[in-house]
Amino acid sequence: MDKHYNINGISTTNPTSDSVVYEWSNNFSITSNDNTDEIDIKLITLNHKVAGKLFGSLQNLHSLPLNMAHSYGGVDGEIKVSKQEFEKWVISQKSEQTHKILFYYDFQNLVGSLQNLVQESRFLFCDFYKTLNENSFMLLEKPLQPNILIFASGQLVTNIFSKINHLFINLVSQLDFITKISFELENLPKSFVEYPKLKSKGLLYGDFRKIKSIDFSNTIFEKTDNLKLILSLRNEIIHNSSFENIPKVYQLFQNNIMIEKFIFVPDTTNGIFDSFKNRNRFFNNEIKLNEILPSLITDFWQKLGSTIDKIN
């Protein structure tokens, strides 16, 4: 049966004003502002343009005598080759053309990694709402009082927090990869006498100011409150294990009927966690993650798409 997963954590068979994700025939659709397919096409176009710069055209590249080692050696489990064997093969080629092909596929690997991350983040976003909507986190059949707010913890809650943690880690990885791609585009090698290293090797999102050729406005490099919140949540997850001391899903009941499920995130000011000395998880503002997440994620993807347009 088709399902609509809603912001309030209660699924329905028909769309509501709160619908975020629609599941049909084991597929997910995001109800509004999903530009992930457009991002994928833009990244493919970017690859083609780099092929044009290096080889004159994509067709010229495909006309060259290519083998699996060019694209997958030392990158993918599809090719069984040791570091020593691959290095020996590269040195034996003594060919600028081989070096150029290898570099192109190294760049394509950066772009492909970003494509995979975007699709993974889309799935994690949808699966979070499915898990929140489809599961009862109750240990008892009904609440102890007909009108009550209670919280649950345990295995199911750990499961949903693992999805959310993974999502925010993924988003910052996207920031790292778009930084690398942007820097590589500005610094394409001029010589292929040797197999060139990627100049972005070791670069992370924090190095984005090394990118000089684009205006950062309306890009992923513009530090908006939304972006700072994504970074704050990811850093808290990475460095302090979670943004909650004990992960919890809250459940609100009226007349013994569950009307809402939600997860709190800490109070922030301009996207930065409010903090005092050793404490930075204050929950006075009752910010619900499932309410802010759709705009947070779709704004991120819109900025990512705009960034790709500019570096193109």
N, C-alpha and C positions, 0 to 999 in steps of 0.2 A: 504494500500500500504506500502511495506517495505521502510524504510528510513535510510539513513546514516547521522549521525550528526557529523559535522566537526569542527575542531579547530577554523576556521574563523567565525563560527556562522551562516553559510549558509548551509542548508540541501540539500542533493542530493538524487536521487533515485538509483544512482550507486556509488560504492566505489570510493574514491579519496585518494590521498596520505595524505590528512589531516583528513581522517575518524578516529573518536575516538570511537563512539558508533553506533551500528547497531540495529535497532528495527525491529522485525519481529513477526507477530502474537501476538502482545502485550507483547513480551518478549524483553529484552535487551541483547546484547552481546557486550563486550568490545573488540576492534579489536586486541589488543596485550597486553601481559604480565599480563593477569588476572589470578591470582593464588588463588582466593578466595575459589573455590571449594576444592583445595588442603589444604588450611588452615582449612577448616571445617573437612576434613577427619583426618588431624593431631590432631585436638582437640578431636575428637571422640576417636582416638587411645590413646591419653593422659588419657582420662577418664577410658578407659579399663585397662590401666596400673596401675592406682591408685586403681581400683577395685581389681586387682591382688595382689597388695601390702597389701591391707587391709583384703581381704577375701580369698586369694589364687588363685582365678580366677573369672572372670565375671560370669561364670556358677554357682559358689558357691553362689555368691550374689543373683542371680535370684532364687536359690533353697530355699532361706530363706523365712519365712512367712512375706511378705511385705504387707503394706497397704498404702493407699493414704496419710495418715498423715506423713509417713516417707519422702516422696518426695515433697509433696505440702503443708503440714501444715505450716502456717505462711510465705508462699512464694508466693502462687498463689491463685487467686480468685476462682479457681476450688473447693477449700475446704473452707467451711464456718466454721471457728473456731476462738474463741477469744484467746488472749494471755494467759488469766487465764486458759482456758480449755486445751490449748496445754501444758502449763507448768505442769498442774496437771497430764496430761496423761504421759508426759516424766518421771516425778518423780515416778509415779505408776509403771513404767516398771522395775526399778531397775536392768537394764540389760545392761551389757557391749556391747552385740551384738546390742541392740537397739541404744545405743550411737554411736557405730561405723557406723551403717547404716545412722543415722541422719547426722553424720559428712560427710560421703561420698556424700550424696545428697546436703549438703551445698557446698562442693567442686564442685560438678557437676553444681550447680547453678552459680558459678563463671564462669565456662567454657561455660555454655550455654549463659550467658550474653554476653561474648565475641563473641561467634558465631553469636548471634543476631546483635551485633554492626557491625561486619564485613559485614554481608548481607545488613544491613541498609545503611552502607557507600557506598557499591556498587550501591545500588539503587539511593541514593542521587547524586552520581557522574554522573550516566547515565541520571537521570532526569534533572540535571543542564544543560547538553548539549542539551537535547531535548528542554527544555524551552528557552535556548538561540537561538537555531537554528530555532524553529518553530514559534516564535513570532516576529511580527514587533512592535517595541517600538515607532513607529511614531505616532504623534498626527495629522499630516497633511498627505494628500495623497502622496505628493512628496516633496522633499527638496526645500528650497527657491533658492538654487543654484545647478547646475548640478554636481559640484565637491566640496564636502564639508564634513567636519567632524563635527558631532553634537552629543549631548548626550541627553538621555531621563531619566526621573525619574518618579515617580508615582507608581500606584498599581502593574503593571506588574514587574517593577524593584524591588519593595519591595518583591514581590513573589520570584524572582530569588535570591535575596540576602538572603532571609530566608533559602533557600536550601543550599547555600554556608556556611552561618553561622552555620547551623545545622551540615553540613559535618565536619567542623573543630572542633566543640565541640565533635562530635562523635569520631573523630580520637584520641583526647586526652583521652577520656573515654576508648578507646581500650588500650592506654598506661597504664592507671590506672589498668585495669583488668589483663593485662599480667604481671604487677608487682605483683599483689596480688597472681596470680596463681603460678608464679615462687617462691615466698616466701613460700607459703603453701607447695609446693613440697619439699622444703629444710627442712621443719619443721613439717612433718607429726607427729601427736601425737603418743606417745608410750604407753600411758595408756588411757583406755576408762572407767575407774571406774565412771567418771562423763561425762556428755555430754560436749565435749570440744568446746571452742570458736575458731573461725578461728583466727589464729595468724596474718593474714594480715588485720584484721579489722582496718580501719583507715589509712591503707597504701595507698599512691598515687604514681604516677610515680616519683615524686621528691625524693622518698625514695629508688629508685632502687639500690643504692649502698649497701643496706643491704643484697642484694643477693650475695652470696659468691661462689657458685659452678660452675659458668660458666664464660667463657671469653666473654667480651662484644663486641668484634670485629664482625662486620657484623650482629649485632643484633639491635633490636629496642632501646637498651640501649646505643648505640653509638651515641653521639651527633653530627651528621652530619649537614651540612648547611641546607639540606632539612628538617630534623627533627626540627631544631631550627626555621625554617620559619613556619612550622605547629604550633609550640608552640607560636610563636610570633603572628600569625594571630588569633589563638584561644584566647589568653590572651587579645588581643585588642578587640575582639568581646565580651568577657565576661565582661571586666572591663570598656570598653569605648564604648560599644554598637555596634560598627562597625569599619571596617578598612577604611571607607570613611565617610567624614563629611555629605555629601548628596549622598546616593547610586545612581550610574549612570551606564547606559549601553551606550557605545559609538557606533556610526554607521558611517561608511565611505562610501561615494557615489562617483562613477565615472560615468559621463554621465547619471546622474539621476538613476543609478542602484546601489543598496546597495551591496557592495562587501565584507563587513566585519562588524562584531559586536564583541565588546570585553569589558572587565572590567579591570580597572587598579588596581594593588596593590601597596602599598608604596615601596619606595626604601629601600633596605636592604644591609647590609654588613655582610657576613658570616651567613646569615639567621636571623640577628637581625635588626629591624627597625632602619634606620638612624634617629638620634634625636638631637635636640638642645634645651636645657632648657625645655620648655613646649610643644615643637612641635616635633612630630614624624611621621607625614604623609607627606613625600616629594614624589613627583611624577615625578621627573626630568628624570628618566631612562625609563619611559613608559613601565613598566613590565606588560604584559598582563596575567591575571590570567588564561584565557582559553588556553593559550599557554604552561604555565608551569605546569598546574594541572595534565595532564596525567602522566608525569614522576614523579611528586611529590607523587601521590597516589600509583602508581604501585611500586615505590621504597619502600614506606612505607609497602605495603603488602608483598613484597619480604623479607624485614627485619623482619617482623612479623613472616613469615613462617620459616625463619632461626632461630629465637629465640625459636620457639616451638620445632624445631629439637634439639636445644642444651639442653633445659630443659627436653626433653624426655629422 
